[in-house]
Every structure is written in C-alpha cells, then in structure tokens.
Amino acid sequence: MNDFLKEVISLSLVGKCIAAVVGILFIHATFRVLEQSLPRRFGRADARYKVRKFVVYCGYLAILLFLAILFEDRLGRLSFALGVAGAGVAVALQDVLASIAGAFSIGFSKLYTVGDRVQIGDTRGDVIDIGLLRTTLMETGNWVSKDLYNGRIARIPNSAILKGSVFNYSQGFRFIWDEIKVVLTGTSDPQLARATLLRVAKEAIGEYLLEAQSSWLAMSENYQSVNPPLEPTVALVVNSGSLEFTVSYIVDYTKRIAKQDQLFTKIAQEVAESDGRLNWATSAIAVITEPTTPESPSGRQTPPNLHAGEAGSSSRDR
C-alpha cells in the first residue's frame, strides 16, 4: 500500500489530474451505490434519511481526502497561488459560501430539522430535506387554505436564514393560537351566546389541553416567558348593531382547518337548537325601484319633465 501511494504521489501533474478525475468518479460511484442500498436496512423513514445524508457527506469528505493525498507534494507550492485566488473565489462565490455557512448554522443552532413546519421569508411549509446549499420545503398555503399542501416543492437557499426571519411552528410549543368570528343579530341573547361558545370551544380542545400545558411548561424551562391562559376565551364587540364574538383557542399547528370545521359545525347546531334565542346576522340588501312615470293619452309613458315642457309650448302657441 505504501509503495502504491508513493507511485501515485510521484506522478506528473498531468498524470495526477487524470488520476484525480478517475478517483473522483470511482468514489462517487461507490458512495452512490451505498446511498441507495445502505438506507434500505433501516425500517424507520427518519433513520433512512439520516443514513442517506451521512453517506453523502462521507462521500464529499472522501473526495477531499483523496485530492489532499494526491496533491500533497504540490500543496506547499500552490499555497501562495491559492491564497491569492482565494479572495477572488470568495467574491465570485459569496452566495454559495453564505449558503454553506447557513447550513452549518442550521445544524449547530438546531434552527429547524427535517419534519418541522417553518416559514422562511414568505414561504411556509414542512422541511423535507436540508442540503449543503438549499433547504427543501413541501409548501403549504398560497392559493389553498392555510395549512394544506399545495403540491409545490420550494427550494430555498440556506443563506436566506442569515438575512431574514425564520418562524418554526414545531419546536418547543407545538400549539398555536387561532380564532374564529361568530356574528349574531343584536336581538340574540349575549349571555347565552358567550356561554355556548365557551362550552363548544372547551369541548373541542379538551382532547389536547393537558398536552399543551405540559408542552408549555417544558418550553418555559428554556425560555423566560409569561404563562398565558391556554383555555379558550370569548370576546364581544358590537359592530353595526350585530354581536360579533371572537373565540380564541389553542390548536395543533397541523389541525387548524379541521378544528375550525369542528367548531363551526357544533356552533351551527347550537344556534339551530336555541329556539330563536340565537340568530345569525345577515347583511341587509337594499332594493331600489324606479318611480313610475305618468302615461300619455295614447298609453305610452312620457317623462314628467318632457311632458311639462310640451304643455308649456302648446299654451304659448295658442
């Protein structure tokens, strides 16, 4: 093995360049096979993903080590040239270097991991891959309702996290606050309405209220925060003579649409069974009718102004 390495190191520059191309292709093919075969030995999807990413990064490292060993005797003489060219390369590849720095920042700071729901800039979705240069999201929202997938795959440069805001829905407290508005007529019973809305909301979130409380306690150990009320609240404002109730509640960030459907379905049932004490507010529609014009002796309608003008001219003629 040592003799083989000495022969490889003693090659001419052209020979080393050829050996570098052949070696890179061989290493790439080897790790490509490992990337496709090794993860199959693991049952869990997250384990397969981690093994695949580990194999990919090991392949990059193997190529760098191979090139360092191959050009070991020339690295000293090339150091000055590399230092001079480094400044130009840094300027030309500043976006690439920023994305690589962003990838290290994501990994070390645990800004987000695969499976988290995040919003980077104006793009929101679930993280399905974190590469060396880009983060890949399964996008939600946009032309569909809120948290539903729209089918697009969004690839965002990792440098975006160094320049803008990143919102994570999954880390720490997995629940978010949401609200719905219920508008009833001014003649509805406000006390009954408030009690009904509170009862419906408590029944809807009762399945995970204890989980939300324990999740908040776990998060408060790492962050200094004021303990907010986690139970539903109802606020009332009077708007144009109607009673407008706002129901605020916590919900799992993946179940906003389902929870709103559950709440409105139950509220509609309660309003229908209230014996007229609760009524939905409806917008008034103004119906404007044109005034009828007097008819002429011949039976045809004549505009009032024109009829008066004609009468005045006939009297002057006489």
CORPE-V585038 format. One record per residue. RES is the residue in one letter. SS is DSSP state (hx for helix, st for strand, lp for the rest). D_LAST is the distance of its C-alpha to the last C-alpha in Angstrom with 2 decimals. Layout:
RES/SS/D_LAST ; RES/SS/D_LAST
//
This chain:
M/lp/132.66 ; N/hx/133.63 ; D/hx/134.78 ; F/hx/131.48 ; L/hx/129.51 ; K/hx/131.70 ; E/hx/131.06 ; V/hx/127.32 ; I/hx/127.31 ; S/lp/129.45 ; L/lp/126.95 ; S/lp/125.33 ; L/hx/121.75 ; V/hx/120.48 ; G/hx/122.50 ; K/hx/121.15 ; C/hx/117.57 ; I/hx/118.24 ; A/hx/120.00 ; A/hx/117.06 ; V/hx/114.59 ; V/hx/116.88 ; G/hx/117.61 ; I/hx/113.95 ; L/hx/113.08 ; F/hx/116.05 ; I/hx/115.20 ; H/hx/111.52 ; A/hx/112.47 ; T/hx/115.00 ; F/hx/112.65 ; R/hx/109.85 ; V/hx/112.11 ; L/hx/112.98 ; E/hx/109.31 ; Q/hx/108.56 ; S/hx/111.71 ; L/hx/112.83 ; P/hx/109.72 ; R/hx/110.11 ; R/hx/113.19 ; F/lp/111.06 ; G/lp/109.09 ; R/lp/106.49 ; A/hx/103.47 ; D/hx/103.66 ; A/hx/107.38 ; R/hx/106.72 ; Y/hx/104.09 ; K/hx/106.48 ; V/hx/109.32 ; R/hx/107.14 ; K/hx/106.01 ; F/hx/109.65 ; V/hx/110.81 ; V/hx/108.11 ; Y/hx/109.07 ; C/hx/112.76 ; G/hx/112.03 ; Y/hx/110.44 ; L/hx/113.45 ; A/hx/115.91 ; I/hx/114.30 ; L/hx/114.49 ; L/hx/118.14 ; F/hx/118.99 ; L/hx/117.50 ; A/hx/119.22 ; I/hx/122.59 ; L/hx/122.06 ; F/lp/121.18 ; E/hx/123.44 ; D/hx/125.56 ; R/hx/122.57 ; L/hx/120.50 ; G/hx/122.45 ; R/hx/121.84 ; L/hx/118.20 ; S/hx/117.51 ; F/hx/116.66 ; A/hx/114.36 ; L/hx/112.71 ; G/hx/112.21 ; V/hx/110.51 ; A/hx/108.35 ; G/hx/107.57 ; A/hx/105.15 ; G/hx/103.16 ; V/hx/103.21 ; A/hx/102.02 ; V/hx/99.00 ; A/hx/98.18 ; L/lp/98.63 ; Q/hx/97.32 ; D/hx/94.84 ; V/hx/97.61 ; L/hx/99.99 ; A/hx/97.35 ; S/hx/96.83 ; I/hx/100.59 ; A/hx/100.76 ; G/hx/97.94 ; A/hx/99.92 ; F/hx/102.93 ; S/hx/100.73 ; I/hx/99.34 ; G/hx/102.87 ; F/hx/104.58 ; S/hx/101.85 ; K/lp/100.90 ; L/lp/97.25 ; Y/lp/96.53 ; T/lp/98.47 ; V/lp/97.73 ; G/lp/95.79 ; D/lp/93.97 ; R/st/90.19 ; V/st/89.09 ; Q/st/86.12 ; I/st/86.89 ; G/lp/83.98 ; D/lp/80.92 ; T/st/82.96 ; R/st/84.16 ; G/st/86.57 ; D/st/90.12 ; V/st/92.96 ; I/st/94.70 ; D/st/96.80 ; I/st/97.96 ; G/lp/99.21 ; L/lp/100.73 ; L/lp/97.45 ; R/st/94.67 ; T/st/93.78 ; T/st/92.22 ; L/st/89.70 ; M/st/88.20 ; E/st/84.66 ; T/st/82.60 ; G/lp/78.94 ; N/lp/76.45 ; W/lp/74.08 ; V/lp/75.84 ; S/lp/76.13 ; K/lp/78.34 ; D/lp/81.99 ; L/lp/81.83 ; Y/st/83.43 ; N/st/81.00 ; G/st/83.68 ; R/st/83.93 ; I/st/87.24 ; A/st/86.81 ; R/st/89.57 ; I/st/89.48 ; P/st/91.86 ; N/lp/94.34 ; S/lp/93.52 ; A/hx/90.20 ; I/hx/92.08 ; L/hx/93.41 ; K/hx/89.97 ; G/lp/87.67 ; S/lp/87.59 ; V/st/89.27 ; F/st/88.35 ; N/st/90.86 ; Y/lp/89.84 ; S/lp/93.34 ; Q/lp/95.89 ; G/lp/96.92 ; F/lp/94.27 ; R/lp/92.96 ; F/st/90.06 ; I/st/86.66 ; W/st/84.03 ; D/st/80.85 ; E/st/77.90 ; I/st/75.09 ; K/st/71.90 ; V/st/70.89 ; V/st/67.42 ; L/st/66.90 ; T/lp/64.13 ; G/lp/64.18 ; T/lp/65.07 ; S/lp/68.26 ; D/lp/71.61 ; P/hx/72.70 ; Q/hx/76.36 ; L/hx/76.65 ; A/hx/74.96 ; R/hx/77.36 ; A/hx/80.40 ; T/hx/79.36 ; L/hx/78.74 ; L/hx/82.07 ; R/hx/83.95 ; V/hx/82.46 ; A/hx/83.19 ; K/hx/86.76 ; E/hx/87.43 ; A/hx/86.12 ; I/hx/88.29 ; G/lp/91.28 ; E/lp/93.00 ; Y/lp/93.57 ; L/hx/93.23 ; L/hx/97.03 ; E/hx/97.26 ; A/hx/94.59 ; Q/hx/96.47 ; S/hx/99.75 ; S/hx/98.05 ; W/hx/96.61 ; L/hx/100.05 ; A/hx/101.60 ; M/hx/99.05 ; S/hx/99.45 ; E/lp/103.11 ; N/lp/102.14 ; Y/lp/99.09 ; Q/lp/98.40 ; S/lp/95.33 ; V/lp/93.93 ; N/lp/94.08 ; P/lp/90.50 ; P/lp/89.52 ; L/lp/89.83 ; E/lp/88.40 ; P/lp/84.65 ; T/st/82.22 ; V/st/78.71 ; A/st/76.15 ; L/st/72.82 ; V/st/69.60 ; V/st/66.23 ; N/st/63.47 ; S/lp/59.82 ; G/lp/61.03 ; S/st/63.41 ; L/st/67.21 ; E/st/68.56 ; F/st/72.32 ; T/st/74.46 ; V/st/77.74 ; S/st/80.38 ; Y/st/83.61 ; I/st/86.36 ; V/st/86.66 ; D/st/88.90 ; Y/lp/87.25 ; T/lp/87.50 ; K/lp/85.80 ; R/hx/82.51 ; I/hx/80.29 ; A/hx/82.52 ; K/hx/82.63 ; Q/hx/78.85 ; D/hx/78.47 ; Q/hx/81.08 ; L/hx/79.43 ; F/hx/75.88 ; T/hx/77.17 ; K/hx/79.05 ; I/hx/76.22 ; A/hx/73.71 ; Q/hx/76.19 ; E/hx/76.64 ; V/hx/72.89 ; A/hx/72.54 ; E/lp/75.43 ; S/lp/74.31 ; D/lp/72.55 ; G/lp/69.27 ; R/lp/70.89 ; L/lp/70.24 ; N/lp/66.98 ; W/st/65.86 ; A/lp/62.95 ; T/lp/60.00 ; S/lp/57.17 ; A/lp/53.76 ; I/lp/51.09 ; A/lp/47.50 ; V/lp/45.00 ; I/lp/41.42 ; T/lp/38.65 ; E/lp/35.10 ; P/lp/32.37 ; T/lp/30.50 ; T/lp/26.81 ; P/lp/24.36 ; E/st/23.87 ; S/lp/20.73 ; P/lp/20.27 ; S/lp/22.22 ; G/lp/25.06 ; R/lp/24.90 ; Q/st/25.10 ; T/lp/22.36 ; P/lp/23.29 ; P/hx/21.85 ; N/hx/20.74 ; L/hx/18.99 ; H/hx/17.17 ; A/hx/15.96 ; G/hx/14.82 ; E/hx/12.81 ; A/hx/11.08 ; G/hx/10.28 ; S/hx/8.89 ; S/hx/6.46 ; S/hx/5.19 ; R/hx/5.33 ; D/hx/3.75 ; R/lp/0.00
//
